[in-house]
Amino acid sequence: MTILSIDGRKFRLGDLTSEGSSWSVLVDEKKVTAEILEQTPTATLIRTGGRVFRIALERRGVSDSYAVELNGRPVIVRLEEEMPFAPASGLGAVEGPALVTSPMAGKIASVKTLIGASVEEGQALIVLEAMKMENEIASPKKGIVKEIYVQQGTLAKPGDKLVLVE
């Protein structure tokens, strides 16, 4: 799935469809429709949600980063591919204790396990809120939760210890 980042806020994008001058896309599981009113080489006028917007777009280098002007206000836009969770299994299975660390900065929205709990590979252990999106952090292996290093409401940085599974 594609992630659209606008000035640091992230949105999950679904498939883009068009019918004439109207375009529809799922944004965080909600359908958004935009009608193209006018298109020039330097800008596009669209109507969505009863409002009209002028969008000027310029690609930055060869990356997936764009300089965008929205009604004259500059915003930074990036397109990213969401990395799906691929639980370890078969030859790549995790041997021994597995230290689960935070993949990004965020706030611990909830702890989904307890010390001593038996967990399955791929089971959610922690829910980490980052940029208004909730990300489930899953167990890389089947085992027993030996340590929990965070609690709900605490902040985590990339690489911070979250849970130890043996």
Secondary structure, DSSP 8 states (H G I E B T S, - for coil): -EEEEETTEEEEEEEEEEETTEEEEEETTEEEEEEEEEE-SS-EEEEETTEEEEEEEEE-TTSSEEEEEETTEEEEEEEEE--------GGG---S-EEEE-SS-EEEEEE---TT-EE-TT-EEEEEEETTEEEEEE-SSSEEEEEE---TT-EE-TT-EEEEE-
